[in-house]
């Protein structure tokens, strides 16, 4: 990992969201894929889109690989930092921003646990159909990245079928 990149990262982001520690790197270096571990060189745990954008922009400028990390429940290795670099964990971005009962829509951040979303909409008499087996620990962002579905997918479709809009950070950080 380039020292110039780490210096830029530390100056652009709050110190509490950048973690170079071994424990964090090991923790965020695996998912449920059997016996695979690829610790990132640094873990960044942003709290908002601006911090995600700053991280991705710096990674692009310094040609550092960045891997988004959700709940780390996947079985396909999608959240593994196989090229090192930055493990961008979205677990702090876990708010249900709005449940619009009139239009049957919900606005969430990517780190919302799927079961938490299901329970929140059920409390309003609504239903969120995608039902991955790890719903108690997987996140909506990870569900979308992996296009999770679960046993109800045949009838209701998979996660992408329930997305109307997204705010995204592009690979250049814009």
N, C-alpha and C positions, 0 to 999 in steps of 0.2 A: 504494500500500500504506500503510495507516494506521500511523503511528508507535506508537500505543498497542498495536496488534496485535503489531508487531515486538518491542516491549519485553516484552510478556506472553510471547511465544514464546521469546525469549532467556532469560527468567527461569524458564520451566517446563521447558526442555530443556537437555541438555548442549550446550555451544557447538560441539563438533565435529560435531554432526549437523545444524546449521542453516547453510546456505550461501547467501549473497547475491551471491556472485561471478559475474561475467559468464561465465566459462568453464563453471561448473556449470550455470548457467541455460540457456546455449546447448546444452550437451550433453544435458540432460534436457528440452529443448524440442522434440524431434523424435523420430519413430519411423521406420519404413521407408516411410511414406506419401510418395509422390513430391512433392518440393519444398515440403513444408509444415513450418513451424517456428513454434511458439508457446511461447517461453520463459516459464516461471513467474516470478513476482516473487521467489520464494524457493524453494530446494530443501531439503526435510527428508528425511534418510536415517536413520530410526529403526532401533534394534537389537532392539526388543521391542514387544510389544503395548501395554504401558503408555505407551511413547513415541508410538505411533500414536494411542492414545486421547487423550492430552494434546493432540496436534496437532489432531486432528479436533474436539475439544471447543472449543479456542480459535478455530478457524476458524468453527465454528457460532456461538459467542458474538459474534464480530466480523463475521459475515456475509462471510467471505472464502471464495472458491471453493477447493476442494481436489480435486486430480486424482491418483488412484493411478497409479503408474508401475511397470511391470514391467521386462522386458528390452528394451523399445522396439524390438521386432521386428515389431510388427503393421503391417498394411497398411490398416487401417480408421480410423486416427486416434484409437483408444480411449484412448491415453495422452497425448494432446495437451492442454495447458493452454490451451484456446481462450479462456478467460475470465481468464487470468492467475492470480493467487493463489498457492497453495502446490502445488508438485509434490512429491507424497509418494512418494518412491522406496523400494521395499521390497527393494532389492538386498542390503542388509546382513542381512536376515532370511532366511538361506540355509542353514539347518541341516536335515538329515534327522534328525528327533528320534528316531524308532523305526521299525524294520522288524519287524513282528510276523508271523513266518513261520507260526505256528500258525493264526492267524486270517486270513492273507493280506491284511494291512492295513499301511499305512505312514502315519506321521505326519510331515508336513513343514511348514516355514515357506514363505511365499509366494514368496520369492526364490530357491528352489532351481531350478537350471537343469534343464530336462526331461531332457537326456541324462545328467546326473549321477544323477538318480533312476533312469532306465532302467538304467544300469550298476550302480548299487548293488543294485537288486532282482535283476538278472540274476546278480550274484555269489552270490546266495543261491538260485539256481535258480528265481526267480520272473520274472514278465513284467508290464510296464506297457504296455498297448496303444496309448494315444493317441500319435500319431507326427507332430506338426507338422513342416513342412519346416525350420523354424528351431530344431529341438530342441537344437542345440548352444549356443544363446544365449538362447532364450526361457525364461521362468520359469513355474512351476506356477501362481502367482497370476495372471499374465497369460493363461495358457492357460484358466484358469477364467473370468476376466473376459470373454474373447473367445470362449469355448466352442470352443477349438481341437480339431481332430480329426486331420487328415492322411489319407493314403491308406487307413489301416486302419479309418477311421470307419464305413464301410459294414458291416464285419463286427463290430467291437467297440464302436462308439459313439464319442461325443465326451467331452471332459474331464468334463463334469457327470455323465455316466453312471458315473464312477469315484470320485465323492465321497460319502462316508458322513456326514461331520461337518465342521463348520467352527467355528472361533472367530472371531467377527467384531466389528468396531467399527462401531456404528451412526452415522448422520449427526450425532447430537447428542454423540458422543464416549463414549457408554456402552458 
